[in-house]
Amino acid sequence: MNITIHSRDFTAKEELTDFIKEKVEKLFRIYDNIISCEVVLKIDKSANKESKVFDMRLIIPGNDLLAGARCKTFEEAAIQAIGLWKNRLKKERAKTTLRLKN
């Protein structure tokens, strides 16, 4: 399990990186074929209040899955983006299991 977190134009606090790693590790428990995960954190300097951008790339055999979210905090954005993939990975795991049974 390889989780890489990049923060652009700022230094992320250890609490934030630990929080993100904890949430991403749950995806590895749902779907064990994930090779690695790359996370990019950015601050959008627009006038919008939701200026924290969380982009995530899951590398799995055959596909790379991309998810992103923009919220007031990085924690909210992480929860939102990771939540998108929980259900998708459960479905992917079910498909893989069916293929193995046939």
Beta strands, then each sheet from edge to edge (+ up, - down):
strand 1: 2-7
strand 2: 36-43
strand 3: 52-60
strand 4: 63-71
sheet 1: 1+ 2+ 3- 4+
end
